[in-house]
Amino acid sequence: MLTGWTVTTYFIKKDSQEVIREELSNLFDICKKLFFSLKNLIGILISTSLSPKERETSFVEETLSKKDEPLLNVVHPINEIEEQSVELKHDDDDDDALSSFSPEVVEVINEEEEKVA
C-alpha cells in the first residue's frame, strides 16, 4: 500500500519528486546498514556459540582458504638494498682515476678532453 501511494504521488505531484527521491535514498542506506549489521551479528553469534575445538577447526580452514587466494596488492615489496660505502679518491694522478674504467671508455674520455683543450 505504501509503495503504491509513493509511486502515485511521485508521478502526480511533480514538486515532491525530489523529496521522495531523497527519502527513498535514505531508506535504502538504512536497509543496507541493517542487513550488514544483521550479517555481522549472526557471524559473531555463530563464532561464539561454537565449541573451542570447532572454532580451532574453522580458524584453520579459514587460514588455508585465505592462503590459496591470490594477493590483491598491486604494490610489490621492495627488497632491501645493502648500503655500500663509496670512497672517492682525490688524487691528482689522472691515470689512477681512469684505471677503473675499460680501455674503450678511457679512450673516449681522453678524446673528449683533447677536444675541450
C-alpha positions as CSV (number, residue, x, y, z in Angstrom):
1,M,0.0,0.0,0.0
2,L,2.8,2.4,0.9
3,T,4.6,1.6,-2.3
4,G,1.5,2.4,-4.4
5,W,0.9,5.6,-2.6
6,T,4.6,6.6,-3.1
7,V,4.6,5.8,-6.8
8,T,1.3,7.6,-7.4
9,T,2.4,10.7,-5.5
10,Y,5.8,10.7,-7.3
11,F,4.2,10.8,-10.7
12,I,1.2,13.1,-9.9
13,K,2.9,15.7,-7.7
14,K,6.0,16.8,-9.6
15,D,7.0,19.3,-6.9
16,S,7.5,16.4,-4.4
17,Q,9.7,14.2,-6.6
18,E,13.0,15.5,-5.2
19,V,11.9,15.0,-1.5
20,I,10.6,11.5,-2.3
21,R,13.8,10.5,-4.0
22,E,15.8,11.8,-1.0
23,E,13.7,9.8,1.4
24,L,13.9,6.6,-0.7
25,S,17.7,7.0,-0.8
26,N,17.8,7.4,3.0
27,L,15.6,4.2,3.4
28,F,17.9,2.3,1.0
29,D,21.0,3.3,3.0
30,I,19.3,2.4,6.3
31,C,18.3,-1.0,4.9
32,K,21.9,-1.7,3.7
33,K,23.2,-0.8,7.2
34,L,20.6,-3.0,8.8
35,F,21.4,-6.1,6.7
36,F,25.2,-5.5,7.2
37,S,24.7,-5.3,10.9
38,L,22.5,-8.4,10.9
39,K,25.1,-10.3,9.0
40,N,27.8,-9.2,11.4
41,L,25.7,-10.2,14.4
42,I,24.9,-13.6,13.0
43,G,28.7,-14.1,12.4
44,I,29.5,-13.1,15.9
45,L,26.8,-15.4,17.4
46,I,28.0,-18.3,15.3
47,S,31.6,-17.9,16.2
48,T,30.9,-17.5,19.9
49,S,28.5,-20.4,20.0
50,L,31.0,-22.9,18.5
51,S,32.9,-25.1,20.9
52,P,36.6,-24.4,21.2
53,K,37.5,-27.4,19.1
54,E,35.1,-26.3,16.3
55,R,36.5,-22.7,16.5
56,E,40.0,-24.0,16.0
57,T,38.9,-26.1,13.1
58,S,37.1,-23.3,11.4
59,F,40.1,-21.0,12.0
60,V,42.4,-23.5,10.3
61,E,40.1,-23.9,7.4
62,E,39.7,-20.1,7.0
63,T,43.5,-19.7,7.2
64,L,44.0,-22.3,4.5
65,S,41.4,-20.8,2.2
66,K,42.9,-17.4,2.5
67,K,46.4,-18.8,1.8
68,D,45.1,-20.0,-1.6
69,E,43.6,-16.7,-2.6
70,P,45.6,-14.5,-4.9
71,L,47.2,-11.4,-3.5
72,L,45.2,-8.3,-4.2
73,N,48.1,-5.9,-3.6
74,V,49.3,-4.2,-6.7
75,V,52.3,-2.9,-4.8
76,H,55.1,-5.4,-4.6
77,P,57.5,-5.4,-1.7
78,I,61.0,-4.0,-2.5
79,N,64.0,-6.0,-1.4
80,E,66.2,-4.1,0.9
81,I,69.4,-2.7,-0.7
82,E,72.5,-3.1,1.3
83,E,74.2,0.1,1.8
84,Q,77.6,0.3,0.2
85,S,80.2,2.8,1.1
86,V,81.7,4.7,-1.8
87,E,85.2,6.1,-1.3
88,L,86.2,8.8,-3.7
89,K,89.9,9.3,-4.4
90,H,91.1,12.9,-4.8
91,D,94.4,12.1,-6.3
92,D,95.9,14.4,-8.8
93,D,97.1,11.5,-10.9
94,D,94.5,11.0,-13.8
95,D,95.9,7.6,-14.6
96,D,94.7,6.1,-11.3
97,A,91.3,7.6,-11.7
98,L,90.9,6.2,-15.2
99,S,92.2,2.8,-14.3
100,S,88.8,1.6,-13.1
101,F,87.3,2.2,-16.5
102,S,87.5,0.0,-19.5
103,P,90.1,0.9,-22.1
104,E,87.4,2.0,-24.6
105,V,85.9,4.4,-22.1
106,V,89.3,5.8,-21.2
107,E,89.9,6.4,-24.9
108,V,86.6,8.3,-25.3
109,I,87.3,10.4,-22.2
110,N,90.8,11.3,-23.5
111,E,89.4,12.2,-26.9
112,E,86.8,14.5,-25.3
113,E,89.5,16.1,-23.1
114,E,91.6,16.8,-26.2
115,K,88.6,18.4,-28.0
116,V,87.9,20.7,-25.0
117,A,91.6,21.6,-24.6
